[in-house]
């Protein structure tokens, strides 16, 4: 008879601590900037010793990268966006309109987490070459995701006739951009739900036959 594997409580505690530190760092980075935030402040906000932060992340650059990565993913699980359930479900929808509904909803949730820290990435990268090196210019992962979505979309029966993968990817990449999200939600005061509905309607009109 096989033994039931007991949960590793030490690993669970370590994971919870890591999540608390990442959340505390995210709040402080957004509130006062990357450069102005110290690891001691992060530790104080998370309620842990600063040595714990160093042990888990080694330095502020690594912690910042984890803040960005978990903001994109929504959790600390090492699962790429294209392997996430919401992305796969959207791509598997039999219609382009249905795919866009699921895709825009998933993107909206990511943008709500990521858009506020995008200016921080640019500012930090401008002053710290090692941070800039963590996001190389040769391959934009966000475009890679949108291109994969476009490949799934263009072959569906209600996709706009003659629509190329490249055009669909460009439209997804542009409309679902952090910059555009910030213009509407942060600068113009739209609610995230209003932005999501606008983005869905805009993309449907451009990518679906007869505007969806």
C-alpha positions as CSV (number, residue, x, y, z in Angstrom):
1,X,0.0,0.0,0.0
2,X,1.4,3.3,-1.0
3,X,2.1,5.9,1.6
4,X,0.1,9.1,1.3
5,X,2.5,12.0,0.7
6,X,2.2,14.6,3.4
7,X,2.3,18.2,2.5
8,X,5.7,19.8,3.0
9,X,4.8,22.4,5.5
10,X,8.2,24.0,5.4
11,X,7.9,24.5,1.6
12,X,4.4,25.9,2.0
13,X,5.6,28.4,4.6
14,X,8.5,29.4,2.4
15,X,6.1,29.9,-0.6
16,X,3.8,32.0,1.5
17,X,6.7,34.1,2.7
18,X,7.9,34.5,-0.9
19,X,4.4,35.7,-2.0
20,X,4.2,38.2,0.9
21,X,7.6,39.7,0.0
22,X,6.6,39.9,-3.7
23,X,3.3,41.6,-2.9
24,X,5.0,44.0,-0.5
25,X,7.7,44.9,-3.1
26,X,5.1,45.5,-5.7
27,X,3.1,47.9,-3.5
28,X,6.3,49.8,-2.6
29,X,7.7,49.9,-6.2
30,X,4.4,51.3,-7.5
31,X,4.1,53.8,-4.7
32,X,7.6,55.2,-4.6
33,X,9.6,53.8,-7.5
34,X,12.2,51.1,-7.9
35,X,15.3,53.2,-7.0
36,X,13.7,54.7,-3.9
37,X,12.7,51.4,-2.4
38,X,15.1,49.5,-0.2
39,X,15.0,45.8,0.7
40,X,14.7,46.8,4.3
41,X,11.4,48.6,3.5
42,X,10.2,45.6,1.6
43,X,11.0,43.3,4.6
44,X,9.3,45.7,7.0
45,X,6.1,45.8,4.8
46,X,6.1,42.0,4.4
47,X,6.7,41.5,8.1
48,X,9.9,39.4,7.7
49,X,13.6,39.9,8.4
50,X,15.6,41.6,5.7
51,X,17.9,38.5,5.7
52,X,14.9,36.5,4.6
53,X,14.5,38.7,1.6
54,X,18.1,38.4,0.7
55,X,18.0,34.6,1.1
56,X,14.9,34.2,-1.1
57,X,15.8,36.7,-3.8
58,X,19.6,37.5,-3.4
59,X,19.2,41.2,-4.5
60,X,16.7,43.9,-5.5
61,X,17.0,43.2,-9.2
62,X,15.9,39.6,-8.9
63,X,13.0,40.6,-6.6
64,X,11.9,43.2,-9.2
65,X,12.0,40.6,-12.0
66,X,9.8,38.3,-9.8
67,X,7.4,41.2,-9.2
68,X,7.0,41.7,-12.9
69,X,6.7,38.0,-13.7
70,X,4.1,37.3,-11.1
71,X,2.2,40.4,-12.1
72,X,1.9,38.9,-15.6
73,X,1.0,35.5,-14.4
74,X,-1.2,36.4,-11.5
75,X,0.6,33.8,-9.3
76,X,4.1,32.4,-8.6
77,X,3.5,29.2,-10.6
78,X,6.2,28.8,-13.4
79,X,3.6,28.5,-16.2
80,X,4.0,30.5,-19.3
81,X,1.1,32.6,-20.6
82,X,0.5,30.4,-23.6
83,X,0.2,27.4,-21.3
84,X,-2.3,29.0,-19.0
85,X,-5.8,27.6,-19.0
86,X,-7.5,30.9,-20.0
87,X,-5.3,31.3,-23.1
88,X,-5.7,27.7,-24.2
89,X,-9.5,27.9,-23.7
90,X,-9.8,31.1,-25.7
91,X,-7.8,29.7,-28.6
92,X,-9.8,26.5,-28.5
93,X,-13.1,28.4,-29.0
94,X,-14.6,27.4,-32.3
95,X,-15.4,31.0,-33.3
96,X,-13.2,34.1,-33.6
97,X,-15.7,36.2,-31.7
98,X,-15.7,33.7,-28.9
99,X,-11.9,33.6,-28.8
100,X,-11.7,37.3,-28.6
101,X,-14.2,37.4,-25.7
102,X,-12.0,35.0,-23.7
103,X,-8.7,36.4,-24.9
104,X,-9.6,40.1,-24.1
105,X,-10.9,39.1,-20.7
106,X,-7.7,37.3,-19.8
107,X,-5.6,40.1,-21.2
108,X,-7.6,42.6,-19.2
109,X,-6.9,40.8,-16.0
110,X,-3.2,40.8,-16.8
111,X,-3.1,44.4,-17.8
112,X,-4.8,45.4,-14.5
113,X,-1.8,43.9,-12.7
114,X,1.0,44.8,-15.2
115,X,0.1,48.2,-16.6
116,X,0.9,50.1,-13.3
117,X,4.4,48.7,-13.2
118,X,5.3,49.2,-16.9
119,X,6.6,52.7,-16.3
120,X,8.7,51.3,-13.4
121,X,10.4,48.8,-15.8
122,X,11.3,51.6,-18.2
123,X,12.7,53.8,-15.5
124,X,14.6,51.1,-13.8
125,X,16.1,49.8,-17.0
126,X,17.2,53.3,-18.0
127,X,19.4,53.5,-14.8
128,X,20.4,49.9,-14.4
129,X,21.9,48.0,-17.3
130,X,21.5,44.6,-15.5
131,X,17.7,45.2,-15.3
132,X,17.6,46.2,-19.0
133,X,19.3,42.9,-19.8
134,X,16.5,40.9,-18.2
135,X,14.1,42.1,-20.9
136,X,16.1,41.9,-24.2
137,X,15.0,43.9,-27.2
138,X,15.3,41.0,-29.7
139,X,12.1,39.2,-28.8
140,X,9.0,40.7,-27.3
141,X,7.2,38.0,-25.3
142,X,4.0,40.0,-25.4
143,X,4.0,39.9,-29.2
144,X,4.8,36.2,-29.2
145,X,1.7,35.6,-27.2
146,X,-0.5,37.8,-29.5
147,X,1.0,36.1,-32.6
148,X,0.0,32.7,-31.2
149,X,-3.5,34.0,-30.6
150,X,-3.7,35.4,-34.1
151,X,-2.6,32.1,-35.6
152,X,-5.5,30.4,-33.8
153,X,-8.0,33.1,-34.8
154,X,-7.5,33.6,-38.5
155,X,-8.6,30.1,-39.6
156,X,-12.0,30.3,-37.8
157,X,-15.2,30.6,-39.9
158,X,-16.2,34.0,-38.7
159,X,-12.7,35.6,-39.0
160,X,-12.5,38.5,-41.4
161,X,-11.9,37.2,-45.0
162,X,-8.3,37.8,-46.1
163,X,-7.1,38.6,-42.6
164,X,-3.4,37.7,-42.2
165,X,-1.8,36.4,-39.1
166,X,0.5,39.4,-39.1
167,X,-2.3,41.9,-39.2
168,X,-4.3,40.1,-36.5
169,X,-1.2,39.9,-34.3
170,X,-0.5,43.6,-34.8
171,X,-4.0,44.6,-33.9
172,X,-4.0,42.4,-30.8
173,X,-0.6,43.7,-29.8
174,X,-1.7,47.4,-30.2
175,X,-5.1,47.4,-28.7
176,X,-4.2,45.1,-25.8
177,X,-1.1,47.2,-24.9
178,X,-0.3,48.4,-21.4
179,X,0.2,51.9,-22.8
180,X,-3.3,52.1,-24.2
181,X,-4.8,50.5,-21.1
182,X,-3.1,53.2,-19.0
183,X,-4.4,56.0,-21.2
184,X,-8.0,54.9,-20.7
185,X,-8.0,53.5,-17.2
186,X,-5.5,55.6,-15.4
187,X,-5.5,58.9,-17.4
188,X,-9.1,59.0,-18.5
189,X,-10.7,57.3,-15.5
190,X,-12.4,54.4,-17.3
191,X,-13.3,51.4,-15.3
192,X,-11.4,48.1,-16.2
193,X,-14.8,46.6,-17.3
194,X,-15.5,49.6,-19.6
195,X,-12.0,49.2,-21.1
196,X,-12.5,45.5,-21.6
197,X,-15.8,46.0,-23.4
198,X,-14.3,48.6,-25.6
199,X,-11.2,46.5,-26.5
200,X,-13.4,43.5,-27.2
201,X,-15.8,45.5,-29.4
202,X,-12.9,47.2,-31.2
203,X,-11.1,44.0,-32.0
204,X,-14.2,42.1,-33.0
205,X,-15.1,44.9,-35.5
206,X,-11.6,44.6,-37.0
207,X,-11.0,40.9,-36.9
208,X,-14.4,39.3,-37.4
209,X,-16.4,39.1,-40.6
210,X,-19.1,41.8,-40.7
211,X,-17.8,43.1,-37.4
212,X,-18.8,40.0,-35.4
